[in-house]
Amino acid sequence: MHSLDGHKIVVASHNAGKLREFADLMAPFGIEAKSAKEYGLPEPDETGITFEENALIKALAAAKATGLPALSDDSGLCVDALGGAPGVYTANWAEAPDGSRDFGMAMQRAEVALQEIGAVAPAQRKGRFVAVICLAFPDGAAEYFRGEVDGTLVWPPRGELGFGYDPVFVPDGFEKTFGEMTAEEKHGWKPGQPTALSHRARAFQKFAQARLDLARSGVK
């Protein structure tokens, strides 16, 4: 496992929602994070068929281009009744004809697919958000941290917070959708607290713990 020399890291994403979440998560650690967009880096084609493969593509491209460690995540919504779809194609479901992303359309597409198979009861609408964080280094080394959160899809969408499919996802044990939760509620974790709520926060919690364990071991 590589150490993080200094406190600079590239967040290999152009997604404003993800960048806000990573900024919130990294703030307690004093890590200076700049986005790939700030470095003028293009978005690489995500040609992987797993979350791990796509996260590596993005993180490694940013690390090699900047000479700095780069952090990326690939995440998605996996709906049981849809055979795990949209999965790694979660963002693709939101692609509009003009090239922009319309997550209102994407949520509608998921709902139509569920309605077509008669999945109307909550027990038929189970799924999970998955996030895989990849920390890549310019020499090609990479580490992976996976987080998942189970929940139920609801309709119509509720809440204007968060991003993506958040307004139709109620995590198990809660009544609010992610779209109705503040950043603090959604992340549900910070140093000194034991459990994260969101998939991205759970993956980041594993990343942070690994970094803390490495620092305690004295690895340089």
GITATA-V201403 format. One record per residue. SS is DSSP state (~ for helix, > for strand, _ for the rest). PHI is phi in radians with two decimals (none if undefined). NEAR is the number of other C-alpha atoms within 12 Angstrom. Layout:
ss	phi	near
SS	PHI	NEAR
SS	PHI	NEAR
This chain:
ss	phi	near
_	none	20
_	-1.40	22
_	-1.55	25
_	-1.67	28
_	-1.32	17
_	1.38	14
_	-2.29	18
>	-1.93	22
>	-2.61	34
>	-1.74	44
>	-1.63	46
_	-1.44	46
_	-2.67	43
_	-1.90	26
_	-1.43	24
~	-1.06	19
~	-1.13	20
~	-1.13	29
~	-1.09	29
~	-1.10	24
~	-1.13	29
~	-1.12	37
~	-1.06	28
~	-1.09	27
~	-1.26	35
~	-1.51	30
~	-0.88	18
~	-1.14	15
~	-1.75	24
_	1.15	14
_	-1.57	25
>	-1.46	24
>	-2.00	32
>	-2.09	30
>	-1.44	36
_	-1.02	34
_	-1.10	21
_	-1.13	18
_	-1.53	23
_	1.28	16
_	-1.52	23
_	-1.32	18
_	-1.46	26
_	-1.26	23
_	-1.19	13
_	-1.58	26
_	-1.76	19
_	-1.27	18
_	-1.96	16
_	-2.30	24
~	-1.06	35
~	-1.08	33
~	-1.11	26
~	-1.20	33
~	-1.11	41
~	-1.14	40
~	-0.95	35
~	-1.25	42
~	-1.17	46
~	-1.17	39
~	-1.06	37
~	-1.22	41
~	-1.12	34
~	-1.18	24
~	-1.29	26
~	-1.84	28
_	1.32	21
_	-2.07	34
_	-1.04	41
>	-2.29	44
>	-2.03	47
>	-2.41	51
>	-2.34	47
>	-2.15	45
>	-2.47	42
>	-3.03	38
>	-1.80	41
>	-2.01	32
>	-1.77	37
~	-1.00	26
~	-1.17	29
~	-1.81	27
_	1.17	18
_	1.60	21
_	-1.28	28
>	-1.33	34
~	0.99	29
~	-1.17	30
~	-1.77	26
_	-0.95	32
_	-1.22	29
~	-1.07	27
~	-1.11	29
~	-1.70	26
>	-1.26	20
_	-1.57	15
_	-0.98	11
_	-1.51	8
_	1.64	11
_	-1.40	16
>	-1.98	21
_	-2.09	22
~	-1.36	26
~	-1.11	27
~	-1.12	23
~	-1.13	31
~	-1.13	35
~	-1.10	24
~	-1.09	25
~	-1.13	39
~	-1.16	30
~	-1.06	18
~	-1.09	23
~	-1.20	29
~	-1.09	20
~	-1.11	13
_	-1.78	16
_	1.31	16
_	-1.50	24
_	-1.97	20
_	-1.37	16
~	-0.90	20
~	-1.14	17
~	-1.63	21
_	-2.09	33
>	-1.44	31
>	-3.01	34
>	-2.69	36
>	-1.58	44
>	-2.15	36
>	-2.34	39
>	-2.09	37
>	-1.63	44
>	-2.06	43
>	-1.84	46
>	-2.02	40
_	-2.07	33
_	-0.99	25
_	-1.44	20
_	1.72	23
_	-1.16	20
>	-2.59	30
>	-2.25	31
>	-2.20	31
>	-2.44	35
>	-1.95	32
>	-2.29	33
>	-2.39	32
>	-2.44	36
>	-1.49	27
>	-3.00	34
>	-2.26	36
>	-1.49	44
_	-2.09	36
_	-2.63	28
_	-1.36	20
_	-1.04	29
_	-2.31	25
_	1.69	23
_	-2.08	21
_	-1.60	25
_	1.22	30
_	-2.83	35
_	1.09	35
_	-1.56	46
~	-0.89	40
~	-1.18	31
~	-1.97	42
>	-2.06	46
>	-1.86	36
>	-1.17	35
_	-0.96	23
_	1.57	13
_	-2.24	19
_	-1.90	19
_	-1.45	27
_	-1.38	33
~	-1.03	40
~	-1.23	29
~	-1.77	26
_	-1.70	28
_	-1.22	22
~	-1.01	30
~	-1.15	20
~	-1.14	23
~	-1.20	34
~	-1.19	35
_	1.05	28
_	-2.81	28
_	-2.70	27
_	-0.87	21
_	1.75	12
_	-1.91	12
_	-1.43	15
_	-2.30	22
_	-1.56	29
_	-1.83	35
_	-1.25	42
~	-1.03	39
~	-1.20	41
~	-1.17	43
~	-1.17	32
~	-1.14	38
~	-1.18	41
~	-1.06	37
~	-1.16	32
~	-1.06	34
~	-1.11	30
~	-1.14	21
~	-1.11	23
~	-1.16	26
~	-1.15	18
~	-1.08	16
~	-1.16	18
~	-1.09	17
~	-1.19	12
~	-1.35	12
_	1.45	12
_	-1.22	15
_	-1.91	13
